[in-house]
């Protein structure tokens, strides 16, 4: 196998070096999910911070809360 610069291409092929770490992949997936939720909130004119703060607290208070009620397009704030 050839060399590219100072990296042996066989190591890259075998997944031993040069690829993204599992932590970087997990961080990218988390960022994609959060960005998707922010975009969904923007589409329906919901404050993302308020929705992100309220939804987990509702789940903590009542784990049987139907999840579809917590999605941005169906979510409404609770009046306390």
C-alpha positions as CSV (number, residue, x, y, z in Angstrom):
1,X,0.0,0.0,0.0
2,X,1.3,3.5,-0.8
3,X,2.0,6.4,1.4
4,X,0.4,9.8,1.3
5,X,2.5,12.4,3.0
6,X,3.5,10.7,6.3
7,X,0.4,8.6,6.6
8,X,0.4,5.0,5.6
9,X,-2.8,4.5,3.5
10,X,-3.2,0.9,4.9
11,X,-3.9,2.4,8.3
12,X,-6.7,4.6,7.0
13,X,-8.2,1.7,5.0
14,X,-8.2,-0.5,8.1
15,X,-9.8,2.3,10.2
16,X,-6.8,2.6,12.5
17,X,-6.0,6.3,11.8
18,X,-7.2,9.3,10.1
19,X,-10.9,8.8,10.5
20,X,-13.2,10.8,12.8
21,X,-13.3,9.6,16.4
22,X,-16.5,8.1,17.9
23,X,-16.8,11.2,20.1
24,X,-16.7,13.5,17.1
25,X,-19.4,11.4,15.3
26,X,-21.6,11.4,18.4
27,X,-21.1,15.2,18.8
28,X,-22.1,15.7,15.1
29,X,-25.2,13.6,15.5
30,X,-26.2,15.5,18.6
31,X,-25.7,18.8,16.8
32,X,-27.8,17.6,13.9
33,X,-30.7,16.7,16.2
34,X,-30.6,20.0,18.0
35,X,-30.4,22.0,14.8
36,X,-33.3,20.1,13.4
37,X,-35.4,20.8,16.5
38,X,-34.4,24.5,16.4
39,X,-35.4,24.7,12.7
40,X,-38.8,23.0,13.5
41,X,-39.4,25.6,16.2
42,X,-38.5,28.4,13.8
43,X,-41.0,27.1,11.2
44,X,-43.9,27.2,13.6
45,X,-42.8,30.4,15.4
46,X,-42.1,28.7,18.7
47,X,-39.3,30.0,21.0
48,X,-36.8,27.1,20.9
49,X,-35.4,27.8,24.4
50,X,-38.9,27.8,26.0
51,X,-39.8,24.5,24.2
52,X,-36.5,22.9,25.1
53,X,-36.9,23.9,28.7
54,X,-40.5,22.9,29.0
55,X,-40.6,19.5,27.2
56,X,-38.0,17.7,29.4
57,X,-39.7,19.0,32.6
58,X,-43.0,17.7,31.4
59,X,-41.5,14.3,30.8
60,X,-39.8,14.4,34.3
61,X,-43.2,15.3,35.9
62,X,-45.2,12.7,34.0
63,X,-43.2,10.0,32.1
64,X,-46.4,8.9,30.3
65,X,-46.8,12.3,28.6
66,X,-47.5,11.5,24.9
67,X,-44.4,12.6,23.0
68,X,-46.3,13.9,20.0
69,X,-47.7,16.7,22.3
70,X,-44.1,17.8,22.9
71,X,-43.1,18.2,19.3
72,X,-42.8,21.9,18.2
73,X,-45.8,21.9,15.9
74,X,-48.1,20.6,18.6
75,X,-46.5,22.1,21.7
76,X,-48.1,24.9,23.7
77,X,-46.7,26.4,26.9
78,X,-48.4,25.6,30.2
79,X,-49.9,28.6,32.0
80,X,-48.8,28.5,35.6
